[in-house]
Amino acid sequence: MKKDTLTVKELAAELRMSPKSIQRAYRKEKIPVQWLGRMARFDLAEVRRAMERNGRSRTRRLNGNNGRAGATAGQGRRRAQQKRPRSVKRGRNFQGSLRRMS
């Protein structure tokens, strides 16, 4: 007999996600949660429907429909930003100028 509700760890294993991601999703109300006292429980079918409705590509990738997989090598958000010179002096050059000349 299959359980009708899953815990955070069981849902994370089923969806191949981290438990922290599951917690983040139900706190932001992106997936439905049922509370039994202080224990969060999830219906797998409802969670999958909600993830599809919210446009989560994770379930599509797990089911074989390989859509947008994310940033490819060298095209991440941090790499796209141009390097700007630091506004604060740091390191060896700054410490050298602070030394007193005797």
N, C-alpha and C positions, 0 to 999 in steps of 0.2 A: 504494500500500500504506500502510495506516495504522499508526502506531507503537502498540505495545501498552503502553508506559509513557511517562509525561510527567514533565517537570522541574517544579520549583516555579513558574517563570514561566509555563510552558505551562498548568499546571493553574489558576493564578490567572487567566489570560486566559480559559480555558474556563468557569470558574465565575463570572467577573466579580467577583473578589475581589482584594484586594491580596496580594502575595507574603508580606508580614508576617503576614497572617491565616492563610495556609496554613501557614507555619512554626509559628505559635502552636498551630494545631490538631494538627499531627503531634507536636509536643513534649508536648502534653497528652494524646496518644494518643486523640484524637477521630476521626482519620482514619488508615487503614492506610498504612504507608510501607514501601518496599522499599529497602534500602541496597545500592548497588553501590560498594564502597569507601567513599568519603566523600560520594558523590552520592546524594541522596534521589530516588527515582523513585516514581511513583504510577500505579495502574491506575484509570482514570476510572470504570469501572463499580463497582468496589469502593468508591471514595470516595463516589460518589453513594448507594450502599446504606448506608454507614456514616452519612452525614449525615442520611438519612431515619430511620435507626434511632435516632440521637441527638436527633431532634426539631429539626433545624436548619430553620428556615423559609426560608432563603435559596434552597434548591433548589425549594421549592414556589412561591415568588414568581417564580423564573425560568421555571418551566414553566407559568405562567399561573394557578395556584391562589392567588389573592391572599388570604392569611390575615391574621393580625395584622401590620401593617406597622411597628409600633413606636409611639413616642410622637408624638402630634400636636402642633401648635403650642401652646406654653405649658403643656404637660402633662409636661414632662420631669422626671426625678428631682430635678434640682437646683432646679427651680422649685417643686416640691412642698414642699420644706423651708421652714420659716418662718425669717425673718431674726431672728437673735439679736444683741443688742448685743455688740460686741467686748469681750473681757476685757482687752485690752491697749490702752493709749492710744497713738494714732499720729497722725502728721501735725502740722499747724500748731498745734492746741490743746495738744498735749503739749509741743512745743518751746517754745511761748510761756511755759509755766509753769516751765520749767527755767532760763530766763534770770535772771541775777542782777539784782536791783534795786539800783542804786547811789544 
